[in-house]
Amino acid sequence: MKRTLCLFLSFIILLTSFLALPLSSQGATYKPDRKIYAEAYMLINLDDDSYPVVAQKNIDERLYPASLTKIVTAMVTLENVKDLSVKAKMSQTAFDASAGTGAQVAGINVGEELSVDTLLYLTMVHSACDACEVLAEFVGGTKDNFVKMMNDWVKKVGCTDTNFTNPSGLHDDNHYTTARDMSKITLEALKNADFVKYSTTTEYEYKGYTLPHTNLMLHPGYVTYYYEYAQGIKTGSTEQAEYNVITKASKDGYNYLAIVMKSPQQKIKNQSYLTKCSFVDAKSLFEWAFDGLKYTTIVSKDEVLGEVPVENGKDADTVQLVCEKDTNVIVPVGLDKSAVIVEIPEKPTSLQAPVTKGQKVCNANIIYGDEVIASVQLVAGKTVELSTFLKMINAIKAFFGLTVVKVIVAIVVLAFLLYVYVFFKSLNKKKKIEKRRQARRDAHKGPDDLPPPRR
């Protein structure tokens, strides 16, 4: 019996040792409160490096850029010509490319030489198509090679649905882009100081003429379009493209970029004349944003946004989840913070101690008007030290909670009970046999076994 029990205990210890071994992963868009005529538009805040889009419509619809193309022409030139004072000559081929098309030109004659600097001003201020043709031949060697450089450049800045067939934006069914791609192009261009200089120049003196920027929002004489806070950048129009404008505005410390595409020319507000609605749209977007939106601290640093259990924690079984830093978001003026909802989609079921204050845990979504307006990092609000005792207790509980361990323990218990049953059954059997033997011995005792009588 002792030998059997020793073997049983040895088996349990060995099994336990074996099982203890290891077994084999900001901003919201809003709807402007006024009419916007354009087929597609974007309004982008420039005050945050993430460039949040605050309003948009049909931003992935394929449209014709017209002279917005010249933004890319200017950038390819600026990135490939170091000395902007160098001169380029108008060839017959370059002249013929825009002659007779009705396109805007600067009147550059065949054989005439102009500096790249002058050609860039003519391109970005006057939207001169003939200047683009000169730049294309000068920079690319041939126009076809320059167009290839243009298409390579837009892919480099992340465009996925843009294709150019010429440097000026003359209509071609295969010459297209989207508002989203134009935003990528323009945001990249605005990083270049020379581009900003050329594209925001209000007027340029050329051959005794003052050439005004084609963005009519810059000129007080155009009462319907003028917007005192507007700056540059580029316009574009053809019969097929209708009216496009990309422009920037700054007011009260806020800066926005508007991209307006395929806006019509029509009578508006009971006017008797036709209005180029691209400028009206851009102005409306700016006014709406400056008057109705503002940066607001939607959640503050160390603000408690949730709680999570802590396993094996010393003196604490939960830890608060707090915001890592102040989160500023562009929201409507007068936002009711009680309407803001916090959602933690990937909150862990628990954390293992030790937990350090400031330890990153998960993200929370800040929701307003059924839209995520910010995603914030949540961190542990305090330090929770490890309790070695609790860790040992929980480890034992976890071990004996394993299904395989439960099965083995059940088998062992059943084996032990079976052993006890067999042992006592065997013992009882031995007792019965001994009893029968004793009975037989008693039965064999008779008279011959009596002692002799006394004399």
N, C-alpha and C positions, 0 to 999 in steps of 0.2 A: 504493500500500500504506500509506504513512504517513498519507495523507488518510483512508483507511478506518478505520485504528486510532484516529485522533483522534476521528472521529465516534462510534466504538464507546465510547470512554472517556467522552465527553461525555454519551452516553445513560445510562450507568451512574450517573454523578454526579447527573444530573437525577432519575433514578428513585429513588436513595437519598434525596435531599432530600425528595422527595414523600412517600415512605413514612415518613419520620421525623416528619411532622406528625401531630397527634392525629386519630384516626378517630372518623367519626360513629357497710337493717334494720330467821315461820317456825316451823314446828313440826310434830310428828307426832301422830297420834292413836293411842291405845293401848286395849286391851280391859281393862276392870276385872276384877280377879281374884275378884269376888264377884257374887252374883246381883243384877240390877237388874230390877225388875218392870215398869217403865214401857214403854209402846209407843214412846215417843221421848224422847230426852234429849240434853243437851249439857253438858259441863263446860269452862268457859273460864277460862284464867289471866288475871288482871287486872294482872299485874306488868309486862307488856310492852304497848306501845301498839298492837301488831299483834293483841292479844287472841287468842293461839293456843288452838285447841280441842284439848284433850288426850284427850277421850273423846266419842263421839257415836253415836247410833243413830236412824235414820229421821227425820233432821232436816228433810227436805222433805215429809214426809207431812202432808197437810191434816187438822188436828184442831180440836176446839172449845176455845177458850181459857177459857170461863166467866169468872170474875172477874179473870183476868189482864188482861182488857179494861180494868180500872180504872186500870192503869198509864198507858194512853193518855189516859183521861179526865182524870187528874191532870195530865199533861203539857200537854194542850191548854188546860186551865184556867190553869196556871202561866204559860204563854207568852202568854196573852191578858188576864190580870187583873194589873194592877200593884199595886193596893192590896188585900192579902189580908184586911184588916179590914172591907172593905165587906160589907154584908149582902145575902143573897138570900132570897126568900120562896118557900115551898112552895105551889104552885098545886094546884088540884083535878086538873088533867091529870097533873101530875108525880106526885101521890099515887097516882092510879089506875094508873099504869104498873107499879108493883111490888106494889100491894095484891092479896092473894089468890093470889099466884104461889108462895108458900112461900119467897120469896127472903129473904135476910138484910137486915134493916132496922134503923134507929136509932129508929124510932117518931116521926118528925117529923110534926107535925100540919099540916093545911091552914091556910095563913095565917101559920104560924110563920116567923120570920126568924132565920137563923143566918149568922154570918160565913163567908166563903169559907174562911178558915183552919180553922174548926171542921168545915166540910163536907169538907175535904181529909183531916183526921184521921179522920173517920168513914169516908171512902172507903177509905183505905189501911190503917188499923189494924183497923177493925171490918168492913170490906167491906160497908158499908151501901149497898144499891141505891137506897134513897129519896134518899140524899144525892147520888148520881150524877145522878138525874133533876133535882134542883134546880139543880145545877151546869150541866147541859146546857142548860136553859132560860135560865139567867142569862147564860151565856157565848155561846151560839149564837143566842139569841132564840127559837128553836124547837128541839125535840129533833132534828128532821130535819136542820136546818142544822148542829147540833153534830156529828151523826154524819158529815156530809160533811166537816167540819173534821177529825174523827178520821181518816177515810180519806185525806184529803189529807196529814195529818201523817205517817202511816206510810209513804206513798209517798215523802215527802221524805227520810225516814231510810233508804230503800233497800229497803223491803219489796216483795216481788213476788208473794206469794200470801196476802194477808190482806184480809179484808173484814169490816167491822163494820156491824151493823144497829141497835145500841142502845148506850148508854153504860155499862151495868152488867154485861153478859155473860150476860143471860138467854138461854136456848137459842133458836136460830133456825138452821135448816139452812143459811142463807146467811151465817152469822156464824162465820167460821173464820180460822185462821192456821196457821203451822208453827213448829216449834222454832227453826228458823233465823231466821225473821222476829221471833219473840219475843226472840231474843238481840239483834238490831239495835235493837229498841224499848227493851229494858232498858239496854243499854250507852249509848244516847243519853240515857235518863232519868237515869242515874247521874252524868251530867255536871252535872246541876242540883242545887245544894246544898239547895234547898227540898224537892225530891223526895226526896232522901236522908233529910232530917229526918223527913218524914212517913212514909216507907216503912219506916224502921228503928226507929220508936218502939215500944217493947215493950208499953206499955199507955197508955190515954188516959182521963182523967176526964171523964165527961159526965153531967150531970143527977144527980150523986150516985152514979153507977155507975162502976166501973173496968172499962173495956172492954179485954180483952187482945187482942194481935195474933193474927190467925187462923193465923199460922205457929206451930204447936205445938212446933217445934224450939227456940223461944225460952224455953219455960216448963219449969222443973225438975220440976214436978209430973207432967209427961207423960214418964215414965221411958223408954218405948220410943222416943220421938221426940226427946227433948231432946239438943241438941248445943251445948255451951258456946261454940263459936266461931262459931255462926250469927248472921246479922244480917238481919232483915226478910225479904223485900221484899213478895211478894204470893202469895196462894193463890187457887185457883179450883176449884169443883166443881159439876157438875150430873150428872144421871143419864147423859146422853149423853157428857159430857166426861170422866166419872169424876174422878180427883183429879190436880190440877196444883199445882205450886209452883215459884216462882222465888225463889231465896235466895242469899245471899252468905255466905262464911266467910273468916276470916283467922286464920292460925296460923304462928308462927315466921317471920314476914316474908313469907309467901306468902299470896296472895289469889285466891279462886276464885269464879266465879258458876256456879250450877247451875240448869239449866232442865229440869224434869221434867214430862212431859205424858202424860195418859191412863194413870195408874198405878191399879191396882185397889184395892179394899178387900176384904181376905181374911184368913184365918187363916194365920199363918206361924210357922215355928220351933216347931211343936207347941203353939202357944198356943190357949187355949180361946175367945178373943175375936177379933173382926174388927179388923184393923189397916189404917190408911190408909197404903198403901205409898208414896205420894209422899214423905212425910217420911223413911221408911226409906231410900228410894232416894237422896234428896239426902244424907242422912247417910253412906250407904255410899260414895257418890262422893267426898265430902270426905275421909273417913278413908283411902280408897284413895290419893287424890292426895297428901295430906299425909305419909302414911307411905311411899309407894312411888315418888314422883317428886321430882326436884330439878333445879335449874338446874346445868348442867355446861358448862365451856368445852370444846366439842367440837373446835374448831380454834383455834389461837392466832394472834395477829398475827405476820406474817412467817414463818409456817410454810409450808414448801415443799410445794405440792400438785401441781406439774407442771412441764413445761419445753416451750419452743417454739423452733424455729429462728429465727435473725435473718439476714436478707439484707443484704449490704453493711455488715456490722458491722466495726468496727475492734477488733482484738484479741479478738473473741468472735463465735462463730457460733450461740450459743444464749443464752437468758435463762430463768432460773427464774421460775415463776409462784408468787407467795406470797399468803397470805390478807391482805386489806387491814386487818382488825381482828379482835379476839377475837370469836368467835361463841358465844354462850351459848344453850343449848337445854334445854328441859325433857325429861329422859330418865329411864328407870327407875333407881332407886338401884342402884349396883353395876354399872353399864354397863361391859362389856368393850370398850375402845376398839379392840381388834384386830378387832372385829366390824363396825366402821364402815367403809364403802366410800366413796371419793371418785370421782365421775364428772364429767367435763368434756364435756358434750354438744356444745358449740359452740366447741371450742378451734380457733383459727386454724391453718392449715397452716404459716404463717410470719408474722413481723413484719418490717417495713421499718425499717432504721436511719435516723435515730437513734431510740433507745428511751430514755425517761426513767424513772428509778427512781420507782415509785409510779404509773406510767401504767396506767390501767384497761385490761384486756385482755379478760376474759370472766368468766362465772360458773361455779361448780362446785356440784354437788349433793352433799350429804352424806346418805348412805343408811344406814339401820339397819333391819334386819328387813324388807327389801324395800320400805321406804317412805322417801321423801325427808323428812328431819327438819329440813333447813336448806338454804338457798341462799346461797352466799358469793361476794363479789366478789374476783376474782383480779387482782393487779397485778404489774407487772414488778419483780423483786427487785433489779435494779441498772440503772445507765445503760450503754447501749451506743452509742458514738459512731459516726458515719457515716464510712466509708472511701470517699473520692471515687474513688480508683483502682479499687477493687472495683466501685463503682457503674458506672463507665465500662465495665469489662470485662464485667460482667454485662449491661449495656445492649446492648453489641455482640453478646454471645451470644444474648440474647433477640431482638434484631433479626434475626439470621441464623437463628434458630430458627423464625421465622414461616413458616408454610406458603407464603404468597404470595411471600415472599422466596426460599425454596428453589426454587419453581417458576420464578421469574424468573431466578435464577442458573443453573438447569439449562438454560433456554432460551438464555441468553447464551452459556454454554459450548458448547452444541450449535451455535449460530450461528457462534461463533468457529471451532470445529472444521470446520464446513461451509465457512467462508470459507477456512481453511487448505487444505482438501482441494481446493476449486475453484481456489485460487491455484496450488498445485503441479501440479494437473492441467493447468491452462492453460500453465504454464511448461514442463511436459514436452511438451505438444503443440507449443509454439513450437520446442522443440529438435528434435523429429522433423521438422517442416516445414523447418527450416533444414538438417537433415541430408540430407533428400531433395533440396533445392535444390543442395546441394554435390555430391551424387552426380550430378545431371544435368549440372552444369557439368563435372565430371570426364569424364563420358561424351562430351561434345562435343569434347574435345581429340583431334586426329588428325595424319596426316603433314604436312598443310598447315601445321601449326603448328610443324614442326621448323625449326631455324635453318639457313640456307644453308651449303653445304659450303665448306671453305676451298679456296682456289686454291693 
